Amino acid sequence: MKITLTIHNSPVQCYSELDDTFDNYQNINKLLKRLNLYLKDILRIYKIHLNILLLVADSVSLSPTSVLKDLNFYIVFPSKLFSFFMKKIEIIYNIPDFQKYFQFKEEFMDQYIYRTFDWICNFALLHEMFHIVNGHLQYKQEIQKKMNIDSNKLKNYNLEFQTMEFDADYNAIVNMATSLFCIIRKPDMRKKYSNSQILQYIIDDYIFMNVALCISFSTFQDISSFKEGDYLSVDHPIAAIRYSYATEILINELKKGFDGIFSINKFISKISEITIACNRIYFANNNFTKSLVCSAYNEQAVKHKMLVHNNWNNFYKTLKKYAYLELKEKEELTDLCYWVDEDKNILPIAFRI
């Protein structure tokens, strides 16, 4: 099976006022202005009256971070991050198997790249924003004080830190999915475009979202202190677990958003295959068993994911005193992924592409 992109026929065209590089101040400044407008829109939608400043700083790390200092909130992007993202996307989209599978058209390559770049930047911004508005920064300070007193409970503290990452990922991805189907559900869109055109647009953008998440999680993970099989040896979940959980959320949100509009089973099957293809070609050199998707569904990884998720509701009770949003308890985690069965065995879909 191959996926044919029809981005040039999509209802919403990709936009870009940016040059091909982010090594100079002018281009970074343009991007920050765009991200700042996006941030203000999101805060307005949530009715949060909070001033969050966006900054760029020289850093050895490539991970964005949110900071609370002197009662002010900041989201800080490393100065080399944007160029790194752009180069990474270009490398992936020039992999021959990637171009062959997704039927990329050379004349639209810039649009593919910039759409993916937009999703990466939006995810990074939303993730850090939810660290702030959900009260994570104040709670982190509380944990740091406990760590100074008793450092022997490192795994307990790492469970709390990882729960915050799941929480920020979850809210960021739900917002990304919502923004996609809000556009599609507009009455003028439904009048102007056929279901097949709209479905193709969703599938196109799902590819770009998926690649964005692949790049994000593989870039932001720090496995220098990770001990094989010991998922609480680090304060961030490893990339495989974050990616598997993120794609489950994304697929489920898209399923809820488009139920009643499209043939859901066919839609879910197609985007599941896209998830597998992106992951297999990019991470595993066409060996699915080495991919993030597959490695996230071994017995230990599944148990760890459940452990973090089950910690979520207790964690929310603590966060309520710091959060700027009303925090609701999470539903019991259901295995939403469509490439493993109830016993976590890989289904044939994984090898059918």
N, C-alpha and C positions, 0 to 999 in steps of 0.2 A: 504493500500500500504506500502511496505517496500523498503528501498534502500539497495542494496548489494554492499559493498565496495570491490573492487578488487585491492587494492593498490599494492599487490605483483606482479600483472601483468601490472602495470603502466609503460609507456614509460620512465619516469624519476623516479628513486628510491630516497627515502628519504635518507638523509645523516645525520650523527651525529658523531662528535668526542668528544661530551660533556658527562659528567657524569650525574647522575640523580639529582644532587643538585647544586645550585649556591650560596651556603653559604661560599665558599672559594674563595680566590683571584685568584687561578690558573684557575678555570673554568670560572669566570667572565672575566678574561683577554683573554682567548681563544675566548669567545663570542664577546668581543669588537673588536678583530682582524678581525673576520668574518664580523661584521657590518661595520667596517672601510673600508674594501675592497669593500663591497656592496655600501657604500656611495660614494667612489671614482669613481666607475663604473657609478653610476647615474649622478654625476657631469660631468664626461667625456662625457656621451651621450648628455647632455644638453649644452656642451661646456661652462661650468661655471668654471672659474679659481678662486676658492675661497677655502681658508683653513678653514675647520670646524673641531674642535677637539672634540672627544668623551670622556666624563669623567663619572666616577661613584662617587657618594657622599652619605654620610649618610643623610637620610632625613626622617621626620615623614610622609610626603606625599609619595604616590606611583606614582605620575604623573611625567613623563619625562618633561623636559623643555628646551627651547632654550634660549641662553643668548648672549647678545651683551655687551662686556666689553672692554674698551680701544681699540676699533676698531677691536677686535677679536671676532669670533663666536664660541660658544660652544653648544653642545648638552649634557645635563646632565641626567644620569639615576640614580634613587635612588638605593642604594645598595641592598635593599631587594626586588626589583621589580621582578627580574628574578625568584627567588625561589617562589614568590607569584604566578606568571604566571603558573609555572610548576605545582604547587599544585592545582591551580584552574582548569587547563585542566584535570588533573587526576581525580578530583572530578566529573567533568561533564561527562567524558567518562566512569565512573563507575556507573553512574545512570542507573538502570536496563532498564527503558523505552528507554533511549538513545541507549543502546546496542541492545535492541530488535528491535527498528525501523531501525537502520542503519546496523544491522547484523554485528556488530563488531566481529572480530576474535581475540581471546586472544593472539595468537602468533604474531600478527602484531600491538599490542597495543602501543608498544614503537614507532613504525613508525607513527601511528596516532598522538601520543602526540607530537613528535618532528616536524612533518610537521605543526601542529597547532602552536607550539611554534615559529617556523620560521616566520610564517605569522604575529603573534602578534609583534614580534621584528621588522620585516620589516615595518609594519604599523607605529609603534611608531617612528622609525627612519625617515621614509619618511614624516610623519606628521610634525615633528620638522624641518626637512630639508626645507620643503616648507614654514614654518614660516620664515625661514631665507632668502631663495632665492627670495621669493615674496615680501620682504620688510616689513614684518609685525612688526619686532622688532623696526625698526626706527619709524614706524607709531604709535606703542604702546607708545613710548616715547613722541611723539607729543600729543597723547591723555592724557597721564598722566599729562603733563603740563597744559592742558586745565582743567582737573579735579581739579588741585590744585587751579585754579582761580575760577572755577564755578562748585561746586559739586552737584548743583541742577538738572543737566541734566544727572543723572546716567543712565536712560534708554536709552538715545541717545548714550552714551558711550558704554553701554552693547550691543547695536545693532551692533556697529562697532566691538567690541571684538568677538561677536558671528559670524559675517560675516567672520572674519579671521579664525575661527575654521572650518566653512563650507568650506572655500577656501582651507585650509590645508588638510581637510578630502578628498575633491573632488580630488585634485591632487595626493594624496597618493593612493587612491583607483583606479583611472585611471591607474596609474603606475603598481599597483598590477595586474589588469586585463590584461594590455598590456603584462606584463612579462609572463603571463600564455599562451596567445594565440600566442605570438612570438615563444615560445618553440614548440607549437603544429604545427605551420605553416612551420616549417623547412622542406625542401624537403626530407631529409633522414627519417624524422619521418613519413611523408606521405607514403613513399615507404615501410617502415618497419612494420607499424602498420595499422590495419584496422580502418575504421571510428568508428565502435562500441567500439574498444579498446581506441581510442583517446577520444571519448565522455565520456567513463567511467572514464578516468583519470581526465577530466575536472570536472565531477560531484564529484568525490572523493575530489579534491582539493577545490571545491566550498564549500563543507561541512567544511573543515578545515578553509578556509577563513572566513566563516560565524560565526563559533564558536569564531575565533580570534576577530572579530568585536564585538560580544556580550560581550566578556570578557573585551575588551579594553574600550568600552563606559561605561559599568557599573562600571569599576574600576576608570576611570578618572573623572567621574562626581562628582561635589561637590554641593549637594542640601541642605546644611546647611542653606543657606539664601534664598532658593527657596520658593516663595509664590504660593500656588496652583492656577493654571490658569494664573499666571502672569509670562510669559516666559522671560520677560526682567528684572526680579528681580535678575538674575544671569549673570555672564559674559561668561559662556559657555552654549551652548544649552543643554537641558537635554538629557539623554541617549536615550530615546525613539525617539526623533526627529532626533538625529544624526544617530541612527541605521537605521531608516526608510529611511532617505535620502541616507545613504551609500549603503544600499541594492538596492535601485532604481538605483543608479549610476552603481553599480557592475553588476546588471542584464542587464542594457542597454548597457554597454560596452562589455559584453560577447556576447550579441545579435549582436552588430555591428561587433565584431571580428570574429564571426563564421558564419555569414550570408552567405549562398551559399555553406557551407560545410555540415551542418546538417539540419534536419527538425526543424526549429527554434521554432515553436509553441510547439512541444513536449518537446524540450529542456527547453524552458522558463517555461513551466508548471512544469517540474520536479524540477528545481532549485527553483522555487517559493515555492513548497511544502517543500523543504529542509529548506528554510528560516523560514517558519512557524513552522516546526517541531522543529528545534533548539531552536527557541524562546519560543515556547509553553512548551516544556519539561523542559528547563533550568529555565526560568524566571517565568513561570505562573503555574507550577505544573499541567500541562495539562488542564488549563483553558485558552483558547485562548483570551477571553475578558480581561484578566489581563496581557496580554503579551505586550512587547514593540511595536510590530507591530501594534496591535490593538489600543493601547493608543495614538499612533502617528497620528491616523486618525480621532480624534474627530475634531469638527469644529474649535475650538480655535487653536489646534496644527497645522492644515493645514494652517490656516490664518497666523500663526506665521512663518511657513516655507516659505510661499510665501513672507512675509515681508522681511525676511533675504535675500532670493534669489533676490528680486527686488532691494535691497540695494547694491548688488554685483557689478553691472556695475559702479555705482557712486563711489563706494569704489575703484575700479580698477583705475579710473582716478587719484585718490589721490596717489595710490601706485606706479604709474609709475616712479616717481622721486626716489624711493628707490629700486625698484626691480632689480634683476640680470637676470631676464627672461623677454621676451616679453610677456606682459599680454594681453590676448584677451578677448573681451566681451563675457559673457556667453549667451547662447541661452535662450530664454524664457522657464521657467520651465514647463515641461509637466509631468503630473502624470503618472509615468512609472510603478507604482506598479501593480501587477497582482492579488491582493487579495481584492481589493475594486473596486466598480463601480464608475461611474461619480459623483454619489451623496454621495460617501464615505461610502456606505453600504458594509458590509463584504460579499464577495461572498462565495458560498458553498465550494469552494476549501479549505477554512480555517478550515473546520470541517470534511473534507473527509479523513484525514490521518489515 
